[in-house]
Each structure stands twice: as C-alpha cells, then as structure tokens.
Amino acid sequence: MTALPPILRPWAAQLSLFPDDLALHLGPHVARLAAALGGLRPRGEAEGGEPQGYDGLTRRGPFERLLVSEWLWALEAPEELVRRAAFGELSFLKPAFRQSQGARRTVVLLDAGPDQLGLPRIAHLALLVVLARRAEAAGAAFTWGVLQSSPGSETHTGLEVRSLMKWLEARSIEPATANHLDAWRVALDLQASPGDAWLVGAPRLSRLAGAEGMSRIEVSEPLEPGAHRLTVDVRPASQVARSVVLELPPPDDCIRLLRNPFERPRPAPVWTRADRHLRGFAFSGDGRRLLLHHADGSVAAMAVPHSPRATVPKPRRVHVPGGQHVIAAGWRYSGGLLVLARHGNAYVMHGQVRTPKGFRKVRYETMMEAHRPDPPPGVLPLSLVSWLDGSGQEHLWLKDADDRLFHLPPPDPEGNSLLIQVEEEVSALAEVRSKPVYVVRPQEVLENQVISRLGVLGEAQTRMVPLNARHGEAYFGYSPSGAHPDAGLLAVRHQEENWRLFLDTGVTQIVVPSAYRVVGAVQPPAPSPPGVLALDPDRRTFHFFSEHAPRTLVAATDDVVQAYASHGQPVFGWLTKKGELVLWDLMEATVLYRAVPEATP
C-alpha cells in the first residue's frame, strides 16, 4: 500500500486489507495503541538456559571474553586500555543460550456482547491489527476469537478478510460470562499459564472467574453528549496500565468500518456525450489499453485505471476524415494509437508506422478484391497487433470477421505496402510476451485426430505448436505465473461443453454448460486456479468456471451486448444494452471504471 505514511509502514501488510481511505483512518489508532501495548520480547533475548556459543558483541563481560583485537591496547597503549575499560568502551563476546521454545503465541479473546456493540468495535479492529503485527514481529503464533462463540469452530489464526467478516457478524445480545471464558481457556490450554493472553472488552471482564493472570484491554465510550471518541485502557498482567483516547473518524466512515470495512468504494460514473454514443470496445493487442469505438466514427484509446480511485487521463482520440471509414485500430506501448481506414480502393494508416529511419505514414493496397478485411456493415472495427523486428521495422497483423489473418508488412521507401492474407480459420489473435500469437482451428488430421494449432509470429519463420483441442474457439487470458510458455493463459474449446486450459504444467479440463457464453480466460487471486469467464443465459451475470465449483463474480445492471477479458491484466469489461461500459477488477473484486451515456431529452 503506497498511500500509507512512513510511520504506518510496519502495519502495511495488515492495513492493506482495507481500502486506502479507511486504512488512513484506522492507522493513527493502530500507531497509538501499538505504543501503549509495547512489543512482545522475542525468545532468545533473555539470558539463562544452556550456553550455545556466542551471539554478537556486548560492552560488558569478563576479560576471558574480551575480543582479541582489544588486547592489542595492552601491548601498544596500556593506558588507553585502562581508560576504555573505565568508560565501558571495550568489546566482549556476548554468549548465547538455548532456551525451551515451547508454543510461543499471543491469544486474544474479544467481547462481542451488548457492552461492546457499536463504536467500541472500531477499537477492537485496530487492536487486532496491532496484536497480529506484534506477534508476527516476535515470531509468535497469533490466535483470536469471540468470547461468546464456540472455540471449536470459531478459532482464528492470523488476519484475513473472511475471519474478520465473521467477527463483524458475531454480534451477541448475551454478555460474556465465566462459562464462556472457561470454555476458551480449556480449548486453548490456558489453564496453567495464560502467557501472552488478552481479554478485550468492557471493564466488567476483570471480574469474571478465570480472568486472573490474563492481560486486559478495556474499551469504553464516554457518555458525554456529542462525544465522538473512545477510551482504551491497556492493562498488561505484569506492567503498568496505560490509557489511550481515540478520536473516531467521521460517522459515515465509522459505519463502513462496522458494516463492511473491506468493500472498495465504487468510482463515480463518467458521463459520455450523447453524440459519442459507444458502439463497442476492445482491449488492445497487449491487453493494457481500452479501444473505444464511438457512433460518430471516432476511435479512442484509454488507459485502464490501476484502482477505483485513480484519475483516468483523457483518452487519445482519432476521427478519420470524410470519405473514409475505420477498418481496424490498435495501440502500441511505444507508439500510440493506430487506426487503419479505407479510402477508395486503398487503405491509409492514421498514426505513423515505425521504420529504421523513423516513423512514416503508410498506404496499403490489396492484390485481390477477395482479400479485403473490411468488416460487414454494423460490425465493429478489427484489432491491430504490432511487432517490431530486430532491424527496427514494424509489422502489423489483424484478424477479420471471416477469421482470416492478414499481415501488414513494413512500407517501401515511398511509404507503400501490401495487405496480405496469410492464414485462415484463425479464432484468436493477441500479443503475448512481446510476440504476436494466434490460434488456428483444426485443419489437419494428426494420428486420426483433428487438432488446433498455436502460431507464434515474430520469429524467422512462423512456428506452429500443436494444441490438443478439436473445436478451436480460443481466448488468451491473464495469468501472473504458471501459464503456457508461448501463449500465456490460453483456453481452447475442445468439445461443446469442454474447454482446455494450456498451462506450463500441462492441460486442465473445464466444463462450461453450452447455454453459457465464454468471454475470456482469467486468473483470479490465489488460491483460486485459472479458469474461464462466462456470461449467464440471463445475459447479465458473469460466472467463473475452473477445476473447483463454479462461482458468481458480478452481475450487470442491464443486458450485456459485449464482454471481453483482458489478457494483459486481471480486468474484464462489459457493455450493456443501454450503453453503460464497466471495467471490473478481478484482484479487488470491485468496479474499476464505469461510463454512462448522457440522457437525451
């Protein structure tokens, strides 16, 4: 989390569970409570036990452990040796001791009864962050739970969203009793010596039988009118008590902390002009830009926001002159937006193509009328994929609506080039690991089995890799690791309801009912395996299919007319019938960007 100030960096791992704004509200409470609690002394720092060699240097000790280098003073400057000894400047070897480690742990039991409902639970949340980090720093286990819950099923270790949500839902109208505490003491074996065990709740917990020897943190809410703060008294079992006053965040943020502190705020919708109604969208060849096709014929390239709170730069827009219509568009990381338009019988490139002598404008011709990639009326423009060869020449490829692959070679000195058809039955085209790759539907029989192939461009000769999938419909997807060495995450349909994921470790089978429409391959956050994203027959709900049980990701507000998953980042988007464009972040499970068309009178 980069938004945290330096003073809060020690708790960055725990605070990263929360949205940035709530983490910044919770952070000052965490810092103040951490100062009041103090650290948990790691084992091995105390002396005593069986000797086990040496562990560093110290300024005190018998002369038998004096460093050999210090004895040089006795030979060269005896008076300096005496002075250094008198002022404690000599260095001695520090002995190490082997100690019985045992089961070092921190135990926290929180009261979720009527005494602590409401605002006191904000202090509980901050205390969990502090105590979890405190135990981690000392190498101790961290165990916690709610006093009113059953120790057998509600014992948590570590902090994670799922366990904290269970704690938020574990409100009880029953006050904590000695029976509750006794059940936890037995379950966690706290009978003989509680160790670093904490009771968190109202002052009345100190009067419970069995609370003897346990450290306590008492949280109370002042009864003053208009008071918006909490008083926290830290009472360690063998140390002096300390008191901390916490000024609470604004009421709306308090409500978020108490209801669901992990929900990411949705970004405000971006209103698009009525004359620029969105016809459709596509991800760029590398999957890192969004290409927007508008009703007025213009094409725009927009950066995908990195978070719901990020400011989206103004899109780069190209509007072709009259008499031309857009055929294809693409985005290059180091070259900007490219738009291919037809002008008469030729094609012109808006945006210059890279050559060894710099960027140039290019005009393309075709050798045969049948070899034109023009999309049919009403169909969105095609996507361009770029690649730069070793000599600095830029090559472009596109796949048309008839699944034909076209190559746009580098121009001649006059700026002319040919648009050449190089392959048929191509089901997918993308840029993966800086090389264009594509999937060809089955066209040949190998050992009496029809299979698909993966074509790898950007090499001396196009390399074809067999893919054991019979149908051939394919999607390239995003995966941070474990993907196919040439194609990244690749999903190819094998049969009507059977899809195959090609990974570095082999092939994974996934079943998707035929009524669902697959729109991409995705890799959600670990520990989820990779899978495919599919649109429900209701045309609104997106589901994730993998080796595990299917699960629902998100539902659109209206019927979806177009949906794609990026293969360059964990994001997918959809366009609804009403013209609403939404980008969904798979890592944060939240809306990343939303554009809504302006209402027309």
C-alpha positions in Angstrom: 0.0 0.0 0.0 1.8 3.1 -1.2 -0.7 5.6 0.3 0.5 4.9 3.9 2.7 7.5 5.6 6.1 6.2 6.7 5.0 5.9 10.4 2.4 3.3 9.4 4.6 1.1 7.2 5.2 -1.5 10.0 1.5 -2.4 9.7 1.3 -2.2 5.9 0.5 -5.9 5.5 -2.4 -5.8 7.9 -3.8 -2.4 6.8 -3.6 -3.5 3.1 -6.8 -5.5 3.8 -8.7 -2.2 3.9 -9.4 0.4 1.3 -6.8 3.2 1.3 -9.2 5.8 2.9 -10.2 3.5 5.8 -6.6 2.4 6.3 -5.6 6.0 6.8 -8.5 6.5 9.3 -7.5 3.3 11.2 -3.8 3.9 11.0 -3.4 6.6 13.7 -5.4 4.4 16.1 -3.1 1.5 15.3 0.0 3.6 16.0 -1.2 4.9 19.3 -2.4 1.5 20.6 0.9 -0.1 19.5 2.8 2.4 21.6 0.6 1.6 24.6 0.9 -2.1 24.2 4.7 -2.2 23.6 6.5 -5.1 21.9 6.5 -8.8 22.6 10.0 -9.7 23.6 11.3 -12.4 21.2 12.7 -15.6 22.7 16.4 -15.8 22.9 16.9 -12.3 24.1 16.8 -13.2 27.8 19.9 -14.7 29.4 19.9 -18.0 31.1 19.5 -21.6 30.0 22.1 -23.8 28.4 25.0 -22.0 26.7 25.0 -22.2 22.9 28.0 -20.3 21.5 28.2 -16.6 21.0 25.6 -14.1 19.7 27.2 -10.8 18.7 29.1 -8.3 20.9 28.5 -6.5 24.2 30.2 -3.8 26.2 30.2 -5.8 29.4 31.7 -9.1 30.4 34.6 -10.9 32.0 38.1 -10.4 30.4 38.1 -14.1 29.3 35.6 -13.0 26.6 37.4 -9.8 25.6 38.0 -9.6 21.8 41.5 -10.5 20.7 41.7 -7.2 18.9 41.1 -5.3 22.2 44.2 -7.0 23.8 46.4 -5.1 21.3 45.8 -2.0 23.5 47.6 -3.8 26.3 50.7 -4.1 24.1 50.6 -0.8 22.3 48.9 1.6 24.7 48.2 0.1 28.2 46.8 3.4 29.5 44.3 3.5 26.7 43.2 0.0 27.6 42.6 1.2 31.2 40.7 4.2 30.0 38.4 2.2 27.7 37.7 -0.3 30.5 36.8 2.5 32.9 34.4 4.1 30.4 32.8 0.9 29.1 34.2 1.1 25.6 35.7 -2.4 25.4 34.0 -5.1 23.3 33.3 -8.5 24.6 31.8 -11.6 23.0 28.1 -12.0 24.0 27.2 -15.5 25.0 24.0 -17.2 23.5 21.8 -19.5 25.5 19.5 -22.3 24.3 16.0 -21.8 25.8 13.0 -24.0 25.8 10.9 -22.6 22.9 7.5 -24.2 23.8 4.4 -23.0 22.0 5.0 -19.2 21.9 1.8 -17.4 21.0 -0.5 -14.5 21.5 -4.1 -15.2 22.3 -6.8 -12.5 22.0 -10.4 -13.0 23.2 -12.9 -10.3 22.3 -16.3 -9.5 23.8 -19.0 -9.1 21.2 -21.8 -8.7 23.7 -24.1 -5.7 24.3 -21.4 -3.8 26.3 -19.2 -3.5 23.2 -21.7 -3.2 20.3 -21.2 -0.2 18.0 -18.3 2.2 18.1 -16.1 0.2 20.6 -15.7 -2.5 17.9 -13.6 0.0 15.9 -11.1 -0.1 18.7 -11.3 -3.9 18.6 -10.5 -3.8 14.9 -7.4 -1.6 15.5 -6.3 -3.8 18.3 -6.4 -6.9 16.2 -4.1 -5.2 13.7 -1.7 -4.2 16.4 -1.6 -7.5 18.2 -1.3 -9.5 14.9 1.7 -7.5 13.9 3.2 -7.6 17.4 3.0 -11.4 17.4 4.5 -11.6 13.9 7.4 -9.4 14.8 8.3 -11.7 17.8 7.8 -14.9 15.8 4.8 -15.9 17.8 1.6 -17.6 16.7 -1.5 -15.4 16.7 -4.8 -16.9 17.8 -8.0 -15.0 18.4 -11.8 -15.4 18.7 -15.0 -14.1 20.1 -15.8 -15.0 23.7 -19.5 -15.7 23.0 -18.6 -18.1 20.1 -17.7 -21.7 20.2 -13.9 -22.3 20.5 -14.2 -25.4 18.3 -15.4 -23.7 15.2 -14.6 -20.0 15.7 -10.9 -20.0 16.5 -9.0 -17.8 14.0 -5.3 -17.6 13.3 -3.9 -14.6 11.5 -5.9 -11.8 10.0 -7.8 -12.2 6.7 -10.9 -10.8 5.3 -13.0 -13.9 5.8 -12.2 -14.3 9.5 -12.7 -10.5 10.2 -16.1 -10.6 8.4 -17.1 -13.5 10.7 -16.1 -11.4 13.7 -18.2 -8.4 12.5 -21.2 -10.7 12.1 -20.7 -12.3 15.5 -22.7 -9.7 17.5 -24.4 -11.1 20.5 -27.1 -9.9 23.0 -25.6 -12.2 25.6 -22.9 -10.7 27.9 -19.7 -12.6 28.3 -19.7 -14.9 31.2 -17.2 -17.0 33.2 -18.5 -20.1 31.4 -17.5 -18.6 28.0 -14.1 -17.7 29.3 -13.6 -21.2 30.9 -14.5 -22.9 27.6 -11.8 -20.9 25.8 -9.2 -21.5 28.5 -9.8 -25.2 28.2 -9.8 -25.2 24.4 -6.6 -23.2 24.1 -4.9 -24.8 27.1 -4.6 -21.5 29.1 -5.3 -23.2 32.5 -1.7 -23.4 33.8 -0.1 -20.2 32.5 -2.0 -17.8 30.2 1.2 -16.4 28.8 0.5 -13.5 26.4 -3.3 -13.8 26.6 -5.6 -10.7 26.3 -9.2 -10.1 27.1 -10.7 -7.2 25.1 -14.0 -5.7 26.2 -15.7 -3.8 29.0 -14.1 -3.3 32.5 -16.6 -5.9 33.8 -14.4 -8.7 32.2 -11.9 -8.3 35.0 -14.5 -9.6 37.5 -15.0 -12.9 35.6 -13.7 -16.1 37.3 -10.7 -17.2 35.4 -9.5 -13.7 34.2 -6.7 -13.8 36.8 -3.3 -13.6 35.3 -4.6 -12.5 31.9 -3.9 -9.1 30.4 -6.9 -6.9 29.7 -7.8 -4.1 27.3 -10.8 -2.2 28.4 -12.7 -0.2 25.8 -15.3 2.3 26.9 -17.4 5.0 25.2 -17.8 8.3 27.0 -21.4 9.3 28.0 -20.9 12.9 27.2 -23.3 14.5 24.7 -21.7 14.8 21.3 -18.6 12.9 22.3 -17.1 11.0 19.3 -14.2 9.2 20.9 -13.2 6.0 22.7 -11.2 5.4 25.8 -8.9 2.4 25.8 -7.2 1.2 29.0 -4.3 -1.2 28.3 -3.7 -3.3 31.5 -0.9 -5.9 30.9 -0.7 -8.6 33.5 2.7 -7.6 34.9 3.2 -4.0 33.8 1.8 -0.5 34.5 -1.6 0.3 32.9 -1.7 2.9 30.2 -4.7 4.8 28.8 -5.3 6.0 25.2 -8.1 8.3 23.9 -9.0 7.6 20.3 -10.8 10.3 18.2 -13.1 8.5 15.9 -13.3 9.1 12.1 -16.4 10.8 10.5 -19.7 9.0 11.1 -20.0 7.7 7.5 -16.6 6.1 7.8 -17.4 4.6 11.2 -20.5 2.9 9.6 -18.3 1.5 6.9 -15.8 0.1 9.4 -18.6 -1.6 11.4 -20.6 -3.0 8.4 -18.0 -3.9 5.8 -14.6 -2.3 6.0 -13.3 -4.2 3.1 -15.7 -3.0 0.4 -13.9 -0.8 -2.1 -15.8 2.4 -3.0 -17.2 2.4 -6.4 -15.9 5.1 -8.7 -18.1 7.9 -9.8 -19.5 7.2 -13.3 -18.0 9.1 -16.2 -20.7 10.7 -18.4 -20.2 10.4 -22.1 -21.6 12.8 -24.6 -24.8 11.8 -26.5 -23.1 12.3 -29.9 -20.3 10.0 -28.9 -22.5 7.0 -28.0 -20.3 4.0 -27.5 -20.8 1.3 -30.2 -18.3 -1.1 -28.7 -14.9 -1.6 -27.2 -11.9 -4.0 -27.3 -8.7 -4.4 -25.4 -5.5 -3.6 -27.3 -3.2 -6.3 -28.7 -1.2 -6.3 -25.5 -4.3 -6.1 -23.3 -3.3 -2.9 -21.5 -5.4 -0.3 -23.3 -9.0 0.0 -23.9 -10.1 0.8 -27.5 -13.4 2.7 -27.7 -15.4 2.8 -30.9 -18.0 5.7 -31.0 -21.1 6.2 -33.1 -19.6 9.3 -34.7 -16.9 7.1 -36.3 -14.1 8.2 -33.9 -11.8 5.8 -32.1 -10.2 6.4 -28.7 -7.6 4.7 -26.7 -8.0 4.8 -22.9 -5.6 3.8 -20.2 -7.1 1.2 -17.8 -7.2 2.6 -14.3 -5.0 0.9 -11.8 -7.5 1.4 -8.9 -11.1 2.7 -8.5 -9.7 6.0 -7.1 -7.2 6.6 -9.9 -7.6 9.6 -12.2 -8.1 8.4 -15.8 -6.2 10.5 -18.3 -8.1 11.9 -21.3 -8.3 9.3 -24.0 -6.3 9.7 -27.2 -8.9 10.1 -30.0 -8.7 9.8 -33.8 -11.5 10.9 -36.1 -10.9 9.9 -39.7 -11.7 12.4 -42.5 -14.9 12.3 -44.5 -14.9 9.7 -47.2 -13.0 7.2 -45.1 -14.3 4.6 -42.7 -12.4 2.8 -39.9 -11.3 -0.8 -40.6 -9.1 -1.6 -37.6 -7.5 0.0 -34.6 -4.7 -0.8 -32.2 -2.4 0.6 -29.6 1.4 0.3 -29.3 3.2 0.7 -26.0 5.8 3.0 -27.6 3.9 4.5 -30.5 0.4 5.4 -29.5 -2.9 4.8 -31.4 -3.0 3.3 -34.9 -6.2 3.5 -37.0 -6.5 1.8 -40.4 -9.1 3.3 -42.6 -10.3 2.5 -46.2 -10.0 5.3 -48.7 -11.3 4.3 -52.1 -9.6 1.1 -53.1 -6.7 1.6 -50.8 -6.1 1.7 -47.0 -4.4 4.5 -45.1 -2.9 4.4 -41.6 -3.7 7.2 -39.2 -0.7 7.2 -37.0 2.7 6.5 -38.2 4.4 3.1 -38.6 7.9 2.7 -37.2 10.9 2.1 -39.6 14.7 2.1 -39.0 14.6 5.7 -40.3 11.8 6.9 -38.0 8.1 7.0 -38.2 6.3 7.0 -41.6 2.8 7.3 -43.0 1.8 4.2 -44.9 -0.7 3.4 -47.7 -1.7 -0.2 -48.2 -3.0 -2.0 -51.4 -4.5 -5.4 -51.9 -3.7 -7.8 -54.7 -7.2 -9.4 -54.9 -10.6 -7.9 -54.2 -11.4 -11.1 -52.3 -8.5 -10.4 -49.9 -10.0 -7.4 -48.2 -10.5 -7.5 -44.4 -13.4 -4.9 -44.3 -15.9 -5.7 -41.6 -19.5 -6.1 -42.7 -21.9 -3.1 -42.0 -22.8 -2.9 -38.3 -19.8 -4.9 -37.2 -17.1 -3.3 -35.0 -13.7 -2.4 -36.4 -11.0 -5.0 -36.1 -8.0 -5.1 -33.7 -4.4 -4.5 -34.8 -1.4 -6.2 -33.3 2.1 -4.7 -33.6 5.6 -6.3 -33.5 9.0 -4.7 -34.0 11.6 -6.9 -35.7 15.4 -6.8 -35.0 16.0 -4.3 -37.7 13.5 -1.7 -36.3 10.8 -2.5 -38.9 7.2 -2.6 -37.5 4.9 -5.4 -38.6 1.2 -5.3 -38.1 -1.4 -8.1 -38.1 -5.2 -8.2 -37.9 -7.9 -10.9 -37.9 -11.1 -10.1 -39.9 -14.7 -11.2 -39.3 -14.2 -14.2 -41.5 -11.4 -15.5 -39.3 -8.7 -14.7 -41.8 -5.3 -13.4 -40.6 -3.7 -10.5 -42.6 -0.2 -9.2 -42.5 0.6 -5.5 -43.0 4.4 -5.6 -43.8 6.7 -2.6 -43.4 6.5 0.0 -46.1 8.8 0.6 -49.0 10.8 3.9 -49.3 7.8 5.6 -50.9 5.5 4.6 -48.0 3.5 1.9 -49.8 2.9 -1.7 -48.7 0.7 -4.6 -49.5 -2.1 -6.1 -47.2 -1.5 -9.8 -47.4 -3.7 -12.7 -46.3 -1.5 -15.3 -44.5 -3.8 -17.7 -42.7 -7.4 -18.9 -42.5 -9.6 -20.3 -39.7 -7.9 -18.1 -37.1 -10.0 -18.0 -33.9 -7.9 -15.7 -31.7 -5.0 -13.2 -32.1 -3.1 -11.3 -29.4 0.3 -10.0 -28.4 1.8 -12.3 -25.6 5.3 -11.8 -24.2 6.1 -9.2 -26.9 5.2 -11.5 -29.8 2.0 -11.9 -31.9 0.4 -15.3 -31.4 -2.7 -16.8 -32.9 -4.8 -19.9 -32.7 -5.9 -21.8 -35.8 -8.9 -24.1 -35.8 -8.4 -27.7 -36.8 -7.3 -28.0 -40.4 -5.3 -31.2 -40.5 -5.5 -34.8 -39.2 -2.8 -36.0 -36.9 -3.0 -39.6 -35.9 -6.7 -39.7 -36.8 -7.4 -36.7 -34.5 -8.3 -33.2 -35.6 -6.4 -30.7 -33.5 -5.9 -26.9 -33.2 -2.5 -25.1 -33.6 -0.8 -22.2 -32.0 1.0 -19.9 -34.4 4.0 -17.9 -33.0 4.9 -14.9 -35.1 7.9 -12.6 -34.7 10.5 -15.3 -35.5 12.5 -16.1 -38.6 9.7 -18.4 -39.6 6.2 -18.8 -38.2 6.3 -21.5 -35.6 3.3 -23.8 -35.2 2.7 -25.6 -31.9 0.0 -28.3 -31.8 -2.8 -27.9 -29.3 -4.8 -31.0 -28.4 -8.3 -29.4 -28.8 -10.8 -30.3 -31.5 -13.1 -27.3 -31.7 -10.6 -24.5 -31.8 -12.5 -21.5 -30.4 -9.9 -19.8 -28.2 -9.2 -17.0 -25.7 -5.9 -15.6 -24.4 -6.0 -14.7 -20.8 -4.1 -13.1 -17.9 -2.0 -15.2 -15.5 0.9 -13.9 -13.4 2.5 -17.4 -13.4 2.1 -21.0 -14.4 1.0 -20.1 -17.9 1.9 -21.7 -21.3 5.4 -20.6 -22.3 4.3 -19.3 -25.7 0.7 -18.3 -25.3 0.3 -17.3 -21.6 -3.0 -18.4 -20.2 -4.8 -20.0 -23.2 -8.3 -21.5 -23.2 -9.4 -23.5 -26.2 -12.7 -25.3 -26.7 -12.3 -29.0 -27.2 -15.9 -30.1 -27.4 -19.4 -28.5 -27.0 -19.1 -28.1 -23.2 -15.4 -29.0 -22.7 -12.7 -26.4 -22.6 -9.0 -27.0 -22.1 -6.6 -24.6 -20.4 -3.0 -24.9 -21.6 -0.5 -24.2 -18.8 3.2 -24.8 -18.2 2.4 -27.9 -16.3 0.0 -29.4 -18.8 -3.6 -29.3 -19.8 -6.6 -28.7 -17.4 -10.1 -29.7 -18.4 -13.0 -27.4 -17.6 -16.7 -28.0 -18.2 -18.9 -25.0 -19.2 -22.6 -25.6 -19.9 -23.4 -24.9 -23.5 -26.0 -22.2 -22.6 -23.2 -20.0 -21.1 -21.2 -17.8 -23.4 -17.4 -17.9 -22.7 -15.9 -14.4 -22.9 -12.4 -14.9 -21.8 -9.8 -16.8 -19.7 -8.9 -15.3 -16.3 -6.7 -16.0 -13.2 -8.4 -14.7 -10.0 -6.3 -14.1 -6.9 -4.6 -17.1 -5.3 -5.5 -19.7 -4.2 -8.1 -19.8 -7.0 -6.9 -21.8 -10.0 -7.1 -20.3 -13.5 -10.4 -20.8 -15.4 -12.8 -19.2 -17.9 -15.2 -16.3 -17.6 -18.7 -17.0 -18.9 -21.9 -15.0 -19.3 -25.1 -16.5 -17.9 -28.0 -17.2 -20.2 -29.8 -14.3 -18.4 -27.2 -12.1 -20.3 -26.4 -10.2 -17.1 -24.5 -12.4 -14.7 -20.8 -13.4 -15.0 -19.6 -16.7 -13.7 -16.2 -18.2 -13.2 -15.6 -21.9 -14.2 -12.5 -23.8 -13.1 -11.5 -27.1 -11.5 -13.4 -26.0 -8.4 -17.1 -25.4 -8.1 -18.4 -22.6 -10.3 -19.0 -19.3 -8.6 -20.6 -16.0 -9.5 -18.4 -12.9 -9.9 -20.7 -10.0 -10.7 -24.0 -9.0 -12.3 -24.5 -6.2 -14.8 -27.4 -3.7 -14.4 -28.8 -4.5 -17.9 -28.5 -7.0 -20.7 -24.8 -7.3 -21.8 -24.2 -6.9 -25.5 -20.4 -7.2 -25.4 -17.9 -8.5 -22.9 -14.1 -9.2 -23.0 -11.4 -10.2 -20.6 -8.0 -8.6 -20.9 -5.0 -10.9 -21.4 -2.6 -8.3 -20.1 -4.0 -7.6 -16.7 -6.7 -9.0 -14.3 -9.5 -6.9 -15.7 -12.6 -7.7 -17.8 -15.3 -5.3 -19.1 -18.8 -5.3 -20.5 -21.1 -3.0 -22.4 -24.8 -3.1 -21.7 -27.8 -2.5 -24.0 -28.2 1.0 -22.5 -24.6 1.9 -23.3 -23.1 1.5 -19.9 -19.4 0.5 -20.0 -18.0 -1.2 -16.9 -14.5 -2.5 -16.1 -14.2 -5.0 -13.3 -11.0 -5.6 -11.3 -10.6 -9.3 -10.5 -8.0 -8.7 -7.8 -10.0 -6.3 -5.8 -13.4 -7.7 -6.9 -14.8 -4.2 -7.5 -15.8 -1.8 -10.2 -12.7 -0.2 -11.7 -14.3 2.2 -14.1 -17.9 3.0 -15.2 -19.0 5.2 -18.1 -22.7 6.1 -18.5 -24.2 7.8 -21.6 -25.9 11.2 -21.1 -29.6 11.1 -21.1 -31.2 12.6 -24.2 -34.3 14.8 -24.0 
